Amino acid sequence: MTTNVTAYAAPAAKAPLERTTVPRRAVGEHDVLIEIKYAGICHSDIHQARDGWGEGIFPMVPGHEIAGVVTETGSAVTRYAIGDRVGVGCFVDSCRECAYCEQGLQQYCEQGMIATYNGRDKAGDPTYGGYSSHIVVDEAYTLRIPDGLALDVAAPLLCAGITLYSPLAHWKTGPGKKVAIVGLGGLGHMGVKIAHAMGAEVTVLSQSLRKQEDGLRLGADHYHATSDPATFEQLAGSFDLIVSTVSAPLDFDAYLSLLKTDGALVNVGAPEDQVKLNLFSLIGGRRTLAGSAIGGIPETQEMLDFCAEHGLGAEIELIRADQINEAYERVLDSDVRYRFVIDTATL
């Protein structure tokens, strides 16, 4: 039997979000019912609520940075008990059978992961995300939030944290490596924290020096303005790894010139527009232009444990649910340091 829960939803593309109710399925034998305490606002929520990445499913309840507490467990659940602190990230299921799912890389599921919102579950019903009071999730797609992390600053780790942790880990960030993070926003600020904790020499590449003090406080060793052409001359051939978090098209040839031979430029920001590239920017230094999508369940748990060990929570601004629409506009104006988090008690 389904249950209706309070939520904030976009009734149509580009429409303001409004208070409503949405159905949650009955708790199955392998499910946990989570009372959501906090939900982060990710830029991808805005892209999808406004049809920036293609036609969405409406009404849409965004939110895939979810932190809460287990309030009910199915009869066969073994991983969690009532009262456990848990999180839910960008997906709530996958095929479970393909080579990628078997490796714990569910984000690359051959049949497509089932998104936490703006997707359809295996029964064909729409999925609704974290801007709501409760969610029902299979225990296998639920993450444990370590005691060392407060739930409000842990919520953004379920997307922003793993989105940066995964490429930093995959490209073996550590002592002796020079890493640049492009953009100091919701994603980028976690990239700085994580890369610093991994032992790398960290540089922030931002349009201006407006956030320089913050960047250095968060763990960056250097901070440069990309609006200054001298930056690209000064830093040519400097980096082993550059992770771009921005959702606007870059001058990829310019940024690739900043890599050492065999360096990689990895994109985790997803511009809505196509980008241009001169392939000689890759060929000349055996450089790599790559992308990376969140992380699988095992790696996301690894990231949460790493962040707890190093005391890495997101820098947040806590808001009420009735401030969501205002928060969306402020995100688009880069007016947040560095992640809005909804206190879902205000729903």
BARO-257731 format. One record per atom (N, C-alpha, C): residue in one letter; x, y, z. Coordinates in steps of 0.001 Angstrom, whole numbers, padded with zeros to 6 digits, always signed. Example, Ala and Ser with C-alpha at 12.3 -4.5 7.8 and 13.67 -1.06 7.14 Angstrom:
a+013190-005690+007800a+012300-004500+007800a+013200-003300+007800s+012850-002250+007080s+013670-001060+007140s+012900+000030+007870
This chain:
m+000839-001190+000000m+000000+000000+000000m+000877+001244+000000t+000625+002139-000944t+001408+003361-001020t+000976+004361+000050t+001897+005260+000364t+001634+006317+001331t+001994+007651+000696n+001175+008653+000904n+001485+009984+000402n+002333+010735+001429v+003381+011401+000941v+004267+012151+001819v+004380+013586+001304t+004699+014494+002205t+004857+015903+001845t+006138+016096+001040a+006053+016955+000033a+007208+017199-000828a+007096+018583-001463y+008203+019025-002051y+008206+020207-002919y+008507+019719-004327a+007651+020113-005273a+007768+019619-006641a+007628+020752-007645a+008284+020568-008795a+008046+021428-009946a+006883+020815-010714p+005737+021512-010828p+004592+020923-011520p+004788+020797-013026a+005662+021621-013575a+005966+021597-015004a+007349+022187-015208a+007919+021988-016407a+009246+022509-016696a+009278+024024-016504k+010297+024485-015814k+010543+025913-015566k+009537+026552-014607a+008584+025769-014078a+007611+026311-013119a+008231+026348-011730p+007841+027320-010902p+008334+027356-009523p+007937+026083-008774l+008796+025660-007863l+008452+024500-007049l+007409+024898-006018e+006540+023951-005675e+005463+024231-004737e+005219+023026-003847r+004644+023280-002697r+004373+022216-001720r+003258+021321-002243t+003435+020010-002082t+002470+019048-002586t+002656+017735-001831t+002033+016684-002305t+002291+015342-001792t+002598+014416-002958v+003397+013392-002684v+003731+012384-003692v+003642+011007-003042p+003391+009972-003850p+003280+008623-003276p+004636+007976-003046r+004728+007218-001961r+005865+006336-001704r+005342+004913-001614r+006094+003993-002213r+005652+002600-002199r+005700+002033-000791a+004956+000956-000594a+005018+000238+000681a+006426-000313+000875v+006834-000457+002115v+008167-000973+002424v+008215-002462+002111g+009037-002823+001106g+009196-004220+000741g+010178-004930+001652e+010365-006216+001424e+011176-006996+002360e+012640-006548+002414h+013146-005962+001328h+014539-005500+001312h+014643-003981+001404d+013550-003299+001699d+013525-001833+001716d+013725-001259+003109v+014161+000005+003121v+014141+000796+004343v+013334+002064+004080l+012573+002468+005079l+011873+003753+005033l+012766+004757+005746i+013080+005838+005056i+013985+006849+005591i+013211+008138+005836e+013289+008627+007055e+012797+009966+007338e+013911+010934+006954i+013670+011717+005920i+014692+012628+005409i+014826+013810+006359k+016053+014075+006751k+016335+015213+007631k+016837+016414+006844y+017689+016127+005839y+018285+017206+005051y+018420+016769+003600a+018266+017736+002692a+018423+017462+001263a+019191+018609+000625g+020310+018286-000022g+021098+019303-000691g+020468+019724-002006i+020759+020957-002413i+020324+021455-003717i+021527+021427-004645c+021462+020574-005649c+022519+020399-006635c+022152+021184-007896h+023152+021689-008605h+022865+022420-009850h+022118+021531-010832s+022345+020229-010773s+021636+019334-011679s+020137+019294-011388d+019746+019611-010145d+018309+019725-009848d+017688+020814-010711i+018413+021921-010851i+017906+023052-011623i+017877+022703-013113h+018951+022093-013601h+018969+021662-015005h+017736+020815-015321q+017445+019848-014456q+016373+018898-014762q+014986+019506-014555a+014832+020323-013509a+013524+020941-013270a+013169+021935-014366r+014183+022370-015119r+013946+023341-016192r+014200+022747-017570d+014201+021406-017653d+014364+020685-018922d+015663+021028-019636g+016702+021378-018857g+017970+021733-019470g+018702+020552-020075w+018441+019348-019571w+019111+018156-020087w+018161+017259-020860g+017068+017804-021329g+016083+017006-022051g+014750+017005-021328e+013772+016372-021933e+012416+016401-021402e+012325+015644-020078g+011799+016300-019059g+011691+015697-017745g+010336+015053-017495i+010231+014400-016342i+008989+013760-015904i+008386+014637-014812f+007195+015152-015055f+006565+016077-014116f+005234+015520-013630p+004839+015872-012386p+005565+016725-011444p+006891+016088-011022m+007882+016925-010791m+009233+016468-010451m+009602+016929-009045v+009981+015962-008227v+010533+016259-006898v+012037+016042-006983p+012814+017116-007093p+014262+016942-007212p+014878+016488-005888g+016197+016340-005923g+016926+016040-004699g+017569+014669-004696h+018908+014642-004852h+019626+013367-004745h+020830+013497-003819e+020725+014417-002886e+021705+014531-001801e+020913+014428-000498i+020677+013200-000072i+019688+012915+000964i+020367+012337+002200a+020056+012923+003351a+020553+012395+004623a+019381+012281+005585g+019290+011147+006260g+018173+010959+007174g+018376+009786+008104v+017263+009291+008620v+017286+008240+009642v+016296+007147+009253v+016694+005907+009423v+015816+004772+009136v+014694+004710+010172t+013450+004661+009698t+012312+004573+010622t+011522+003273+010481e+011798+002505+009435e+011138+001196+009266e+012017+000342+008366t+012064-000946+008631t+012844-001862+007807t+011976-003015+007338g+012276-003505+006125g+011593-004674+005604g+012012-005943+006328s+011250-006997+006143s+011453-008231+006900s+012789-008901+006619a+013383-008655+005430a+014634-009320+005075a+015846-008395+005165v+015670-007189+005680v+016777-006228+005756v+017789-006673+006811t+019074-006659+006429t+020136-007056+007356t+021167-005953+007584r+021221-004967+006688r+022287-003956+006754r+021957-002805+007699y+020691-002549+007911y+020297-001357+008673y+019233-001700+009693a+019198-000871+010742a+018191-001011+011790a+017542+000352+012006i+016388+000333+012634i+015686+001587+012928i+016604+002488+013763g+016679+003740+013355g+017535+004701+014034g+018873+004930+013367d+019254+004077+012409d+020534+004252+011725d+020533+005522+010876r+021684+006175+010816r+021873+007385+010009r+022309+006964+008610v+021548+007369+007609v+021785+006868+006260v+021677+007986+005227g+022173+007684+004032g+022091+008618+002926g+021658+007922+001653v+021170+008723+000717v+020798+008247-000613v+021371+009235-001619g+022003+008697-002654g+022618+009540-003663g+021805+009629-004935c+022507+009587-006061c+021881+009922-007346c+021063+008794-007969f+021168+007586-007436f+020374+006495-008001f+019882+005575-006892v+018775+004896-007173v+018132+004051-006173v+018007+002595-006612d+018493+002300-007824d+018464+000915-008300d+019243+000860-009601s+019499-000364-010059s+020129-000610-011357s+019807-002056-011724c+020340-002527-012839c+019942-003868-013288c+020461-004961-012371r+021586-004724-011699r+022214-005644-010747r+022863-006867-011402e+022812-006955-012722e+023285-008160-013401e+024429-007916-014376c+024570-006695-014892c+025587-006438-015907c+026976-006422-015261a+028002-006375-016107a+029381-006422-015608a+029683-005241-014694y+029099-004086-014992y+029389-002900-014186y+028702-002968-012826c+027470-003406-012807c+026789-003569-011515c+027521-004590-010650e+027992-005664-011265e+028695-006695-010500e+030017-006181-009942q+030593-005165-010594q+031841-004573-010098q+031585-003455-009091g+030319-003150-008811g+030019-002038-007921g+030076-000695-008612l+030005-000709-009937l+029994+000527-010730l+028584+000763-011268q+027625+000784-010348q+026224+000861-010757q+025897+002121-011543q+026719+003166-011382q+026447+004404-012118q+026636+004225-013618y+027340+003160-014020y+027550+002888-015435y+026764+001651-015896c+025719+001318-015177c+024868+000160-015503c+024517+000151-016989e+024677-001004-017612e+024428-001123-019056e+022976-000847-019419q+022068-001124-018502q+020657-000855-018770q+020236+000530-018270g+021164+001218-017633g+020877+002543-017102g+020460+002474-015648m+021155+003227-014813m+020766+003283-013403m+019384+003923-013284i+018691+003622-012211i+017391+004240-011947i+017627+005452-011059a+017405+006623-011633a+017719+007862-010933a+016804+008053-009733t+017334+008723-008721t+016572+008976-007497t+015345+009832-007767y+015444+010697-008769y+014272+011453-009224y+014368+011635-010728n+013238+012026-011332n+013163+012197-012781n+013564+010922-013517g+013182+009803-012928g+013396+008510-013559g+012153+007650-013387r+012256+006413-013797r+011158+005453-013583r+011725+004182-012983d+011033+003667-011979d+011500+002441-011343d+011145+001239-012204k+011458+000045-011721k+011259-001150-012533k+009790-001469-012770a+008917-000852-011982a+007475-001011-012209a+006939+000041-013177g+007825+000982-013584g+007416+002026-014506g+006887+003284-013846d+006931+003317-012515d+006424+004492-011798d+007515+005554-011675p+007128+006832-011689p+008127+007895-011551p+008826+007830-010197t+010093+008201-010205t+010830+008319-008943t+010789+009771-008481y+010687+009944-007182y+010634+011277-006580y+011769+011400-005574g+012431+012561-005596g+013663+012719-004848g+013532+013250-003439g+014593+013915-002993g+014785+014204-001583g+014119+015440-001032y+013504+016268-001878y+012778+017417-001344y+011446+016902-000796s+011519+016003+000141s+010322+015355+000668s+010594+014861+002081s+009545+014442+002751s+009696+014057+004155s+010235+012639+004329h+009923+011744+003382h+010331+010346+003493h+010639+009776+002112i+011423+008712+002101i+011698+007987+000873i+011892+006514+001225v+011480+005635+000314v+011654+004190+000475v+012712+003733-000519v+013765+003088-000022v+014894+002692-000859v+015333+001279-000484d+015725+000502-001490d+016317-000811-001230d+017580-000633-000394e+017763-001506+000596e+018929-001379+001479e+020248-001431+000715a+020276-002128-000426a+021505-002264-001195a+021917-000962-001870y+021009-000004-001927y+021290+001285-002578y+021228+002427-001561t+021375+002062-000303t+021375+003006+000805t+022774+003039+001404l+023230+004220+001792l+024586+004394+002333l+024532+004670+003830r+025554+004214+004538r+025659+004490+005964r+026457+005775+006175i+025904+006715+006914i+026606+007950+007228i+027330+007775+008559p+028656+007842+008551p+029421+007610+009787p+029066+008627+010871d+029245+008218+012095d+028907+009078+013226d+029703+010380+013227g+030874+010371+012609g+031707+011562+012608g+031223+012690+011726l+030164+012443+010948l+029636+013460+010041l+028250+013898+010484a+028051+015199+010677a+026707+015713+010934a+025865+015538+009685l+024589+015253+009860l+023740+014944+008713l+023598+016109+007745d+023574+017335+008254d+023354+018466+007344d+024538+018667+006405v+025771+018549+006919v+026938+018731+006057v+027286+017461+005291a+026694+016339+005679a+026911+015083+004962a+026030+014980+003722a+024847+015594+003744a+023918+015442+002629a+024564+015744+001276p+025267+016888+001098p+025850+017175-000217p+026937+016201-000653l+027478+015436+000276l+028491+014461-000103l+027920+013380-001005l+026607+013159-000931l+025989+012078-001694l+025957+012353-003187c+026201+013607-003595c+026440+013899-005012c+027738+014667-005167a+027812+015855-004577a+029008+016683-004752a+030264+015961-004259g+030173+015298-003118g+031337+014625-002565g+031817+013488-003439i+030920+012591-003827i+031334+011436-004622i+031682+011841-006042t+031062+012880-006572t+031377+013328-007933t+032826+013762-008046l+033384+014318-006970l+034794+014721-006978l+035702+013612-006484y+035259+012857-005495y+036094+011787-004951y+036423+010745-006019s+035442+010382-006830s+035633+009295-007791s+036746+009580-008798p+036743+010725-009501p+037863+010963-010422p+039186+011192-009715l+039156+011834-008552l+040411+012035-007822l+041028+010695-007432a+040195+009755-007010a+040700+008432-006653a+041122+007650-007900h+040304+007712-008963h+040581+006933-010172h+041897+007351-010819w+042165+008661-010827w+043406+009157-011423w+044524+009269-010383k+044356+008549-009278k+045418+008320-008282k+046001+009615-007712t+045121+010463-007256t+045550+011673-006568t+046258+011315-005266g+047356+011983-004994g+048089+011719-003766g+049334+012584-003685p+050196+012327-002728p+051432+013097-002582p+052248+013080-003874g+052786+014252-004223g+053581+014356-005443g+052779+014702-006676k+051455+014681-006586k+050609+015005-007726k+050149+016454-007636k+050105+017110-008789k+049597+018474-008886k+048217+018434-009522v+047228+018897-008776v+045828+018801-009182v+045220+020196-009226a+044463+020476-010285a+043726+021734-010367a+042236+021445-010361i+041496+022246-009630i+040044+022184-009610i+039521+023440-010298v+038728+023256-011347v+038165+024390-012076v+036790+024707-011490g+036668+025885-010903g+035407+026312-010308g+035363+026013-008815l+035077+027030-008020l+034958+026826-006573l+033499+027033-006176g+032685+026036-006525g+031272+026062-006172g+030922+024860-005324g+029681+024385-005466g+029222+023260-004671g+030060+022007-004885l+030434+021751-006144l+031311+020621-006437l+032764+020952-006129g+033213+022092-006650g+034622+022426-006572g+035152+022537-005161h+034351+023075-004253h+034875+023237-002890h+035129+021885-002237m+034311+020868-002600m+034584+019523-002081m+035798+018909-002761g+036018+019248-004033g+037212+018769-004723g+038480+019272-004061v+038472+020539-003658v+039629+021113-002973v+039871+020386-001655k+038818+020207-000874k+038966+019547+000429k+039494+018119+000280i+038906+017378-000663i+039261+015966-000803i+040667+015813-001376a+040995+016585-002426a+042329+016483-003020a+043405+016853-002011h+043138+017868-001190h+044088+018257-000145h+044264+017125+000865a+043146+016509+001271a+043230+015414+002246a+043952+014208+001675m+043906+014045+000350m+044620+012945-000298m+046120+013215-000406g+046532+014448-000131g+047952+014768-000112g+048486+015458-001344a+047611+015858-002278a+048064+016499-003511a+048365+017978-003283e+049119+018571-004207e+049286+020018-004278e+048111+020548-005104v+047279+021387-004499v+045981+021739-005079v+045959+023196-005527t+045485+023401-006753t+045300+024737-007309t+043841+024924-007687v+043278+026073-007374v+041937+026428-007849v+042082+027336-009061l+041348+027017-010109l+041248+027860-011298l+039825+028396-011352s+039685+029681-011095s+038368+030310-011035s+038367+031549-011913q+037191+031994-012308q+037108+033150-013200q+037764+034384-012601s+037615+034551-011291s+038176+035722-010626s+038820+035283-009313l+039408+036237-008625l+040019+035960-007330l+039061+036233-006172r+037770+036381-006494r+036783+036768-005483r+036730+035788-004311k+036920+034492-004587k+036809+033480-003540k+038174+032956-003100q+039233+033696-003404q+040584+033210-003126q+040783+032869-001652e+040325+033741-000782e+040502+033500+000653e+039833+032197+001075d+038626+031951+000560d+037931+030705+000864d+038705+029503+000334g+039171+029608-000912g+039875+028487-001527g+041095+028070-000728l+041859+029055-000268l+043046+028747+000521l+042668+028176+001883r+041589+028686+002452r+041124+028167+003748r+040669+026712+003629l+040078+026356+002490l+039544+025008+002302l+040626+023985+001962g+041844+024472+001667g+042937+023527+001432g+043724+023737+000160a+043371+024736-000653a+044135+024991-001869a+045497+025587-001519d+046501+025189-002303d+047839+025762-002151d+048010+027004-003015h+047269+027057-004130h+047382+028162-005075h+045992+028496-005616y+045842+029723-006088y+044544+030175-006600y+044811+031148-007746h+044241+030865-008913h+044502+031696-010087h+043193+032067-010789a+043185+033256-011374a+042024+033735-012123a+042164+033355-013590t+041190+032637-014134t+041246+032229-015542t+040867+033368-016484s+040331+034447-015941s+040038+035617-016769s+041309+036361-017161d+042418+036042-016517d+043706+036663-016798d+044484+035765-017762p+044729+036214-018999p+045447+035371-019969p+046815+034925-019477a+047425+035706-018590a+048747+035333-018073a+048712+034033-017282t+047535+033696-016730t+047406+032446-015974t+047769+031251-016842f+047291+031261-018089f+047525+030110-018965f+048978+030057-019443e+049623+031186-019515e+051050+031199-019849e+051877+030707-018652q+051535+031206-017495q+052293+030884-016284q+052191+029412-015909l+051006+028806-016126l+050752+027445-015641l+050831+026388-016742a+051311+026749-017915a+051392+025776-019015a+052189+024542-018586g+051624+023371-018863g+052320+022118-018575g+052518+021805-017103s+051633+022319-016235s+051857+022208-014790s+051210+021005-014113f+050066+020528-014619f+049219+019661-013804f+049179+018212-014290d+049112+017318-013313d+048863+015911-013609d+047385+015674-013886l+046540+016419-013180l+045096+016216-013284l+044389+017552-013115i+043424+017802-013995i+042520+018940-013850i+041102+018379-013811v+040331+018764-012807v+038923+018367-012734v+038076+019619-012904s+037268+019620-013962s+036395+020768-014222s+035010+020499-013660t+034571+021415-012811t+033252+021272-012176t+032224+022217-012778v+032615+023017-013760v+031718+024065-014246v+030732+023504-015276s+029564+024114-015327s+028526+023642-016249s+028388+024557-017459a+029413+025382-017695a+029470+026213-018902a+030590+025688-019793p+030449+025823-021117p+031511+025331-022012p+032835+026048-021754l+033915+025290-021714l+035248+025842-021516l+035980+025949-022853d+037052+026722-022859d+038015+026691-023952d+038929+025498-023665f+038527+024325-024151f+039249+023108-023784f+040693+023125-024249d+040951+023734-025385d+042339+023777-025861d+043221+024537-024872a+042695+025614-024320a+043469+026389-023337a+043713+025580-022070y+042690+024906-021585y+042852+024147-020341y+043726+022918-020544l+043619+022273-021703l+044480+021120-021960l+045951+021517-022008s+046231+022761-022382s+047620+023220-022429s+048244+023295-021038l+047413+023264-020001l+047924+023332-018626l+048390+021978-018109l+048121+020912-018871l+048478+019568-018421l+049915+019211-018787k+050520+018401-017921k+051773+017748-018263k+051509+016692-019339t+052580+016179-019927t+052428+014999-020781t+051795+013871-019962d+050821+013184-020550d+050057+012108-019911d+049087+012616-018845g+048885+013927-018775g+047900+014458-017840g+046482+014263-018344a+045526+014456-017452a+044120+014251-017788a+043284+015447-017348l+042363+015852-018222l+041348+016851-017898l+040022+016115-017813v+039447+016061-016622v+038242+015281-016372v+037074+016223-016107n+035992+015999-016819n+034807+016830-016674n+033769+016144-015810v+033342+016844-014756v+032208+016381-013967v+031051+017369-014057g+031341+018589-014505g+030286+019533-014843g+029757+019189-016221a+028468+019412-016446a+027846+018994-017703a+027162+020174-018378p+027870+020876-019290p+027247+021983-020006p+026072+021511-020865e+025074+022360-020984e+023937+022027-021833e+024279+022153-023316d+025306+022947-023637d+025685+023187-025029d+026866+022318-025432q+027000+022103-026748q+028138+021348-027251q+029415+022172-027110v+030535+021454-027061v+031824+022118-026897v+032710+021843-028114k+033748+022670-028278k+034680+022529-029398k+036043+022086-028881l+036759+021383-029744l+038064+020865-029354l+038937+020683-030587n+040190+021129-030511n+041201+020837-031515n+041960+019604-031037l+041896+018529-031783l+042491+017272-031318l+043996+017347-031133f+044658+018321-031757f+046087+018455-031528f+046384+018821-030072s+045390+019368-029368s+045575+019660-027938s+045743+018383-027131l+045223+017278-027642l+045397+015979-026997l+046638+015259-027511i+046804+015302-028817i+047863+014518-029448i+049246+014979-029005g+049419+016292-028888g+050744+016843-028613g+051372+016358-027324g+050584+016143-026301g+051159+015731-025017g+050604+014410-024512r+050067+013593-025439r+049420+012336-025042r+048488+012587-023854r+047720+013660-023984r+046811+014063-022918r+045465+013376-023070t+044726+013334-021988t+043417+012686-021954t+042346+013714-021622l+041265+013702-022389l+040066+014462-022055l+039006+013437-021673a+038522+013519-020456a+037666+012451-019926a+036459+013032-019200g+035555+012146-018859g+034413+012491-018026g+034306+011490-016896s+033536+011848-015884s+033334+010954-014747s+031964+011217-014159a+031253+010141-013857a+029904+010259-013303a+029867+009688-011888i+029535+010501-010937i+029344+010118-009529i+030212+008928-009141g+029664+007926-008478g+030402+006735-008090g+029403+005629-007799g+029896+004403-007745g+029034+003290-007384g+028803+003238-005881i+028000+002301-005454i+027678+002186-004037i+028930+001930-003182p+029815+000985-003546p+030999+000767-002700p+031887+002003-002602e+032104+002684-003729e+032977+003852-003700e+032335+005017-002951t+031023+005131-003034t+030343+006195-002298t+030475+005965-000799q+030367+004714-000364q+030576+004420+001056q+032018+004695+001453e+032944+004345+000574e+034365+004633+000818e+034582+006135+000979m+033923+006922+000126m+034042+008380+000206m+033494+008912+001525l+032338+008425+001941l+031758+008875+003203l+032682+008548+004373d+033262+007360+004367d+034183+006964+005435d+035441+007841+005406f+035945+008136+004207f+037116+009001+004056f+036820+010394+004591c+035665+010935+004229c+035312+012280+004683c+035140+012326+006202a+034563+011283+006771a+034417+011238+008227a+035788+011169+008901e+036683+010365+008347e+038024+010212+008907e+038782+011535+008903h+038569+012333+007849h+039315+013584+007693h+038503+014815+008095g+037303+014604+008614g+036479+015725+009053g+036016+016628+007920l+035659+016028+006799l+035290+016795+005608l+033780+016788+005393g+033133+017836+005831g+031736+018039+005474g+031654+019158+004463a+030498+019304+003835a+030298+020405+002895a+030142+021722+003655e+030494+022813+002989e+030213+024159+003495e+028785+024486+003067i+027889+024694+003996i+026472+024772+003641i+025815+026054+004128e+024703+026369+003484e+023765+027376+003968e+022426+026668+004119l+021970+026540+005354l+020733+025818+005638l+019539+026721+005346i+018557+026184+004609i+017384+026979+004236i+016100+026240+004577r+015011+027007+004613r+013675+026432+004755r+013174+025982+003376a+012194+025100+003392a+011641+024613+002134a+011025+025737+001309d+010443+026737+001970d+009817+027825+001206d+010838+028777+000595q+012128+028495+000765q+013190+029293+000150q+013821+028601-001064i+013270+027459-001463i+013884+026679-002549i+013950+027473-003848n+012868+028116-004232n+012881+028850-005505n+013881+029995-005487e+013961+030667-004361e+014956+031731-004214e+016366+031147-004295a+016551+029985-003672a+017861+029338-003697a+018270+028976-005119y+017313+028516-005935y+017626+028185-007328y+018199+029397-008046e+017580+030543-007868e+018063+031755-008535e+019437+032146-008015r+019641+031963-006734r+020944+032309-006167r+022042+031365-006660v+021712+030080-006855v+022692+029155-007426v+023097+029628-008820l+022114+030019-009620l+022406+030482-010981l+023230+031754-010969d+023123+032536-009906d+023910+033760-009771d+025227+033519-009026s+025546+032250-008767s+026759+031883-007999s+026782+032561-006636d+025608+032691-006041d+025478+033382-004758d+025214+032377-003641v+026109+031430-003477v+026016+030487-002365v+027417+029990-002046r+027715+029862-000775r+028999+029318-000347r+028742+028240+000702y+028667+026904+000275y+028854+026552-001117y+027774+025580-001571r+026889+025223-000652r+025802+024310-000982r+024592+024677-000143f+023459+024893-000803f+022209+025029-000065f+021755+023661+000390v+021298+023582+001623v+020740+022346+002165v+019382+022675+002777i+018368+021911+002375i+017008+022123+002872i+016818+021380+004183d+016360+022095+005182d+015947+021466+006433d+014534+020937+006192t+014418+019629+005999t+013128+019078+005574t+012085+019085+006704a+012496+019443+007919a+011502+019635+008975a+010591+020827+008662t+011027+021667+007702t+010246+022853+007352t+009269+022600+006204l+009222+021365+005718l+008288+021032+004632l+006835+021253+005065
